[in-house]
Amino acid sequence: NAKTKSLIPSLDEFVRKRDFTGALTLSNFIHLHNETGAALWKGYLAFHNKDYETAQEIYIDLLSGEYNDVPDEVPLYLACVYYYMQLYPEALEAANDGPDCSLKHRIMFHLSQNIHVDKETTSKYKQNLSDGCKDQLSVAAMLYKGNDYQGACEIYKTLLKEDRDRLALNLYVAMCYFKMVCEYHFLS
């Protein structure tokens, strides 16, 4: 009935609230008209719910050729899943199958750090990154991972100047300051 239907949040509401379990549950029970769209949603939700095996199965299934209108970016989504599963060679192979775009550049940059390619190749991938927020967050994450807390902190502070509502950036800045203080006390 209409009253019950109004009590059930929409898929977009679940995602906006970052309730990926709720969104995945809802998507399993509602009929989405587009099978490809439904599979893409389920892969996205499984990935964000840290159910990487399910996301992997969904993206491999989407790439099997049985679906219509599969976006070109699906190999990149699969590369992200492999990256989080720490299957770096598989992530590299999947990323190479994806289109040339900012997501691919970020994946290749992160992979170059984890599969320990030469500095020249890593530098090439870094040069492909833009000044956009997602790309700069990738650079900051790699600086932090490499113990360059000052460099990471500068990027986080620059991004905070652009948008003060990004609360997680305050935490990242605090973590950088904490690491810098610990490092200073360790060295002295």
C-alpha positions, 0 to 999 in steps of 0.5 A, spaced: 500 500 500 502 507 499 503 508 506 508 502 506 511 504 500 512 511 503 516 508 509 521 504 504 527 509 502 529 509 495 535 506 493 538 513 492 537 515 499 540 509 501 546 510 497 546 518 499 546 515 507 552 511 505 548 505 507 550 500 502 547 494 506 540 497 506 541 499 498 544 492 496 538 489 500 533 493 497 536 492 490 535 484 491 528 485 492 526 490 487 525 489 480 530 494 476 528 494 469 535 494 466 538 488 467 545 491 466 543 497 470 541 492 476 548 488 475 552 495 475 548 497 482 549 491 485 557 491 483 557 498 486 554 496 492 557 490 494 564 493 493 562 499 497 560 494 502 567 491 502 564 484 499 569 484 494 568 477 492 561 478 490 563 485 486 568 481 482 563 476 480 558 481 478 563 485 474 566 478 471 559 476 469 558 483 466 564 482 462 562 475 459 558 478 453 551 476 456 549 483 458 547 489 453 550 496 453 555 494 458 559 501 460 566 501 457 569 503 465 567 496 467 574 493 467 576 499 471 571 497 476 573 490 476 581 493 477 578 497 483 576 490 486 582 486 485 586 492 488 582 492 494 583 484 494 591 486 493 591 482 487 595 487 483 597 483 477 589 482 476 588 489 477 593 491 472 590 487 467 583 489 468 585 496 468 589 496 461 582 493 458 579 499 461 578 506 457 583 512 458 580 516 463 582 519 470 579 513 474 584 509 470 590 514 471 588 513 479 588 506 479 595 505 475 598 510 479 596 506 485 598 500 482 605 503 480 606 504 488 604 497 490 607 493 484 614 497 485 615 499 478 621 504 477 620 511 479 620 513 472 613 509 470 610 512 477 612 519 475 609 518 468 602 515 472 602 521 477 603 526 471 597 524 468 593 526 474 589 532 474 588 538 480 581 535 481 579 532 488 579 525 487 586 525 483 589 529 489 586 525 494 590 519 490 597 523 490 596 525 498 594 518 500 601 515 496 605 521 500 602 519 506 603 512 505 611 514 503 611 517 510 611 524 506 606 527 511 608 534 510 606 533 503 600 530 504 598 535 509 599 540 504 594 537 499 589 536 504 589 543 507 588 545 499 582 541 498 579 543 505 580 551 502 576 549 496 570 545 500 570 546 508 564 541 508 569 535 507 569 533 514 574 527 513 579 531 510 580 534 517 581 527 520 587 526 515 590 533 516 590 531 524 593 524 522 598 528 518 600 532 524 600 526 529 605 523 525 609 529 524 609 530 531 611 523 533 616 523 527 619 529 530 619 526 537 622 520 535 628 523 531 630 528 537 
